[in-house]
Amino acid sequence: MTTTFENLGEGDTIDGPTFEVSRESIRLFCDGSLDYNPLHLDDEYMKGSFGKTNFGGIIMHGMNNFGLITRMLTDWAYPAGAIHRRLETRWVKPVKPGDTIQPTGIVKSKQVTANSRWVLIDVMVKNQSGEKVATGEAMVEFPN
């Protein structure tokens, strides 16, 4: 069934693709984002503590979660003629090489305004253990 504003209901889910995190995928994101922070590249540097936090090794860029959520929303919205308009995320848990992560969304509410129709979506990314690594909220517009 094709997604339309009319057939969406609270609690409907959106599933994004799984993503296998590797040292190579982290390095590629460094190259694409020009962010070469040692958090993502330097095992020796990551043996240390950061205040009260010790990650125990390199971690994936948090913005990679953002990108996966954006892909999920665009893959879902674009075929329906909808437009991904807003996304806010929070990083909850570090993601490391060897993790497999997947974004999901849950329709929270719908609203009709004079100019458009809006869907508010709770979004999250979970790892292979079902733990949330990122959470947030997105807004998608279904133009009149």
C-alpha positions as CSV (number, residue, x, y, z in Angstrom):
1,M,0.0,0.0,0.0
2,T,1.3,3.5,-0.9
3,T,1.7,5.9,2.0
4,T,-0.7,8.8,2.0
5,F,-1.4,11.4,4.6
6,E,-5.0,10.0,4.9
7,N,-4.0,6.4,5.6
8,L,-1.4,7.3,8.3
9,G,-2.3,6.7,11.9
10,E,-0.6,7.2,15.3
11,G,1.7,4.3,16.0
12,D,2.4,3.5,12.4
13,T,6.1,2.6,12.0
14,I,8.8,3.3,9.5
15,D,11.8,1.1,9.2
16,G,15.1,2.2,7.8
17,P,18.0,0.1,6.4
18,T,20.4,-1.6,8.7
19,F,24.0,-0.3,8.7
20,E,27.1,-2.3,9.7
21,V,29.6,0.0,11.3
22,S,33.2,-0.7,10.5
23,R,36.5,1.1,10.8
24,E,36.3,1.7,7.1
25,S,32.8,3.2,7.3
26,I,33.9,5.5,10.1
27,R,37.0,6.5,8.1
28,L,34.8,7.2,5.0
29,F,32.5,9.4,7.1
30,C,35.7,11.3,8.3
31,D,36.6,11.9,4.7
32,G,33.1,12.9,3.7
33,S,32.5,15.3,6.6
34,L,36.2,16.5,6.9
35,D,35.9,15.6,10.7
36,Y,39.1,13.9,11.6
37,N,38.6,14.1,15.4
38,P,40.8,11.4,17.1
39,L,37.6,10.1,18.8
40,H,36.9,8.4,15.4
41,L,40.4,7.4,14.3
42,D,43.0,7.0,17.0
43,D,42.9,3.9,19.2
44,E,45.7,5.1,21.4
45,Y,44.0,8.4,22.1
46,M,40.8,6.6,22.9
47,K,42.4,4.6,25.7
48,G,42.1,7.7,27.8
49,S,39.1,9.0,29.7
50,F,37.1,12.1,28.9
51,G,36.0,13.4,32.3
52,K,33.8,10.6,33.6
53,T,33.5,8.8,30.3
54,N,35.7,6.1,28.8
55,F,34.5,4.9,25.4
56,G,37.0,2.0,25.3
57,G,37.9,2.6,21.6
58,I,37.0,4.6,18.6
59,I,33.4,5.6,18.1
60,M,31.3,6.4,15.0
61,H,30.3,10.0,14.3
62,G,27.0,10.9,15.9
63,M,26.1,12.7,12.6
64,N,26.1,9.3,10.9
65,N,23.0,8.4,12.9
66,F,21.5,11.7,11.7
67,G,22.3,10.7,8.1
68,L,20.7,7.2,8.5
69,I,17.5,8.8,9.9
70,T,17.4,11.3,7.1
71,R,17.8,8.5,4.5
72,M,14.9,6.5,6.2
73,L,12.6,9.6,6.2
74,T,13.4,10.5,2.6
75,D,13.0,7.0,1.3
76,W,9.6,6.8,3.0
77,A,8.4,10.4,2.2
78,Y,9.6,11.1,-1.3
79,P,7.6,8.4,-3.1
80,A,4.5,9.7,-1.3
81,G,5.2,13.2,-2.6
82,A,6.0,14.3,1.0
83,I,9.0,16.4,2.1
84,H,11.2,15.9,5.1
85,R,11.3,19.3,6.8
86,R,12.8,19.0,10.3
87,L,14.9,16.6,12.3
88,E,16.3,17.0,15.8
89,T,18.3,14.2,17.4
90,R,20.2,13.4,20.6
91,W,23.0,10.9,20.9
92,V,22.3,8.4,23.7
93,K,25.0,5.8,23.4
94,P,28.3,5.5,21.5
95,V,28.4,3.3,18.4
96,K,31.5,1.3,17.7
97,P,33.0,-0.8,14.9
98,G,31.2,-4.1,14.8
99,D,27.9,-2.7,15.8
100,T,24.9,-3.0,13.4
101,I,22.4,-0.1,13.7
102,Q,19.0,0.6,12.3
103,P,16.8,3.7,12.3
104,T,13.1,3.5,12.9
105,G,10.2,6.0,13.2
106,I,6.8,6.0,14.9
107,V,4.1,8.3,13.8
108,K,3.3,10.5,16.8
109,S,0.6,12.8,15.4
110,K,-0.8,14.5,12.3
111,Q,-1.9,18.1,11.9
112,V,-3.7,19.9,9.1
113,T,-3.0,23.7,8.7
114,A,-4.4,26.2,6.2
115,N,-1.4,25.6,3.9
116,S,-0.3,22.0,4.4
117,R,-0.5,18.7,6.2
118,W,2.1,17.7,8.8
119,V,3.2,14.4,10.3
120,L,5.3,14.4,13.6
121,I,7.5,11.3,13.9
122,D,9.5,10.0,16.9
123,V,12.7,8.6,15.5
124,M,15.4,6.5,17.0
125,V,18.4,4.4,16.1
126,K,19.0,1.0,17.8
127,N,22.0,-1.2,17.9
128,Q,22.0,-5.0,17.4
129,S,21.2,-5.5,21.1
130,G,18.0,-3.3,20.8
131,E,19.6,-0.5,22.8
132,K,18.8,3.1,21.6
133,V,21.9,4.9,20.4
134,A,20.1,8.0,19.1
135,T,16.6,9.5,19.6
136,G,14.7,12.4,18.2
137,E,11.8,13.9,16.5
138,A,11.1,14.6,12.8
139,M,8.5,16.6,10.9
140,V,7.3,15.6,7.4
141,E,5.1,17.8,5.2
142,F,2.5,16.3,2.8
143,P,1.6,19.3,0.6
144,N,-2.0,20.0,-0.3
